[in-house]
Amino acid sequence: MRYVTLTNRSQGQFTGAVAQRLVPGGDAVRIQKAVEQQGLFIAGVLALVVVLQYQLVDVIAHGD
């Protein structure tokens, strides 16, 4: 899980660096922050989906 978070964070920093070249002023920082938060959110959703999927498989396998 940590790996996904780190990957998303570095992706956010990369996107922020690109945005700084394209967007003048403080907008680049806002874009970078948004991408980082969105990345963390997506990582959380993926983790939740994986956990729910395993629980569902467990329920189907054992009929409980």
Buried (B, 14 or more C-beta within 10 A) or exposed (E): EEEBBEEBBEEBBEBBEEBBEEBEEEEBEEBBEBBBEEBBEEBEEEEEEEEEEEEEEEEEEEEE
